[in-house]
Amino acid sequence: KNEVEQSPQNLTAQEGEFITINCSYSVGISALHWLQQHPGGGIVSLFMLSSGKKKHGRLIATINIQEKHSSLHITASHPRDSAVYICAVSSSGGGADGLTFGKGTHLIIQP
Amino acid sequence: DGGITQSPKYLFRKEGQNVTLSCEQNLNHDAMYWYRQDPGQGLRLIYYSQIVNDFQKGDIAEGYSVSREKKESFPLTVTSAQKNPTAFYLCASSIGSGYPYEQYFGPGTRLTVT
């Protein structure tokens, strides 16, 4: 199984700041997922990407397949963005055998 | 509304008892998954099923069992053989397998065994 590393583990920022969360993985993948987990525990899928860049509102995800690296950016951060952000990968076999997850980045946005 | 339901949200059991966590989806998804989350660790795969009446062990299947008798249901039994059953359990589903698909997650069940 792939190993997935995220940084930083914890991040506290002020409202309005530009946020970057990084994810590195070790072997071949078919897709990379960015997920958001709120304090209640529920998880929501933000992005699934296998190349390039995707944007949804103030969230941007990029992936560099050659460097085995992805970043999640949040522009104009807001306290409601406070959550745990999780990077996960689908194996090169298509991900039929589930996802492999990073440990998450705990983000706090202060007003 | 389509989605995944898990019940109950909180579950308490005595050591030595088996307990079954429910997971139901009305998304018409073929693939379903069970993950476990412990503090400070990433989610880990317990079991997965790509189709009805078929399932495979994940990375940490010991002490767990599952069934997939209906497309919409994938219950997980935590047996007394599971050494550290206290954890947060998440069920997920995706349209299919063999190609990367987005996974949809249930709200989770927090199991405490004392």
Interface residues (C-beta under 8 A of the other chain):
Chain A: K1 V4 S30 A31 H33 L35 G40 G41 G42 I43 V44 S45 M48 S50 I86 A88 S90 G93 G94 G95 A96 D97 G98 L99 T100 F101 G102 K103 G104
Chain B: A31 Y33 Y35 Q37 G40 Q41 G42 L43 R44 L45 Y48 Q50 Q56 G58 D59 F88 L90 A92 S94 S97 G98 Y99 P100 Y101 E102 Q103 Y104 F105 G106 P107 G108 R110
